[in-house]
Amino acid sequence: MTTPEPASRSRLLLWIGLPLVVVLLSCLGAGAGALLARRDARSGEPTGLDVTTTPSSSTSPSARSTRSVVIRLPKTLLGRAKTTDKTLLDSAEKAAATQRAAEATTSQVLATYYGTFAKKNLVFVLAVQGDVVDPDHLFATVTAALESQRKGLKLVEIAPGPLGGRAACGDSTVSGGTVAECVWVDSGSYAFVEFFGVKATTVKDQFALARGQLETAN
């Protein structure tokens, strides 16, 4: 006898078809990280972002520091296996492809889902590797854009963990279900991690652990 899929799957599939493509990328314009880097490093050209603040004329030493960052998608994340669900894989690849097209200067863009609907432990990851000239500006832009797109979402800054940079998490509602939205930004990467069916207060430590499995820095 086949176990019926949770009712939440049918609702979430309406959203998963265009996850970050609609919710994140559309509000960030044509690639936040790369465009911010060009504007800050060159001549103050407009970025085309819908939600921006003018960066300071001189970035802080921590914002200017560079390091070697590598992002990857491990076989498992927080004990969850990478999905084999075709709908989820197609969704993740569409999000990654859209981001790659928007940000030609990034080194790498990766996206996938971990976990399953049946176990109610689904996690979505989109991570971008590339130089970020002003991490504080990008962090402010990304968090403001997310909040503007998700009604009721309030991202609260949290400790970024040993990898540094800045991080935030908050609660969102997708197709009637709770989703914990988390983001990190540092000088060599930025990423979005979404935990389905849980509150942000319960995943702060998991988010830091997940980041450690997704990113390495030297």
Secondary structure, DSSP 8 states (H G I E B T S, - for coil): ------HHHHHHHHHHTSHHIIIIIHHH-S-HHHHHHHHHHTT------SS-----SS--HHHH----EEE---SEETTEEB---HHHHHHHHHHHHHHHHH-TT-SEEEEEEES-TTTT--EEEEEEES--S-HHHHHHHHHHHHHHHSTT---EEE---TT-SEEEEEEEEETTEEEEEEEEEETTEEEEEEEETS-GGGTHHHHHHHHHHHEEE-
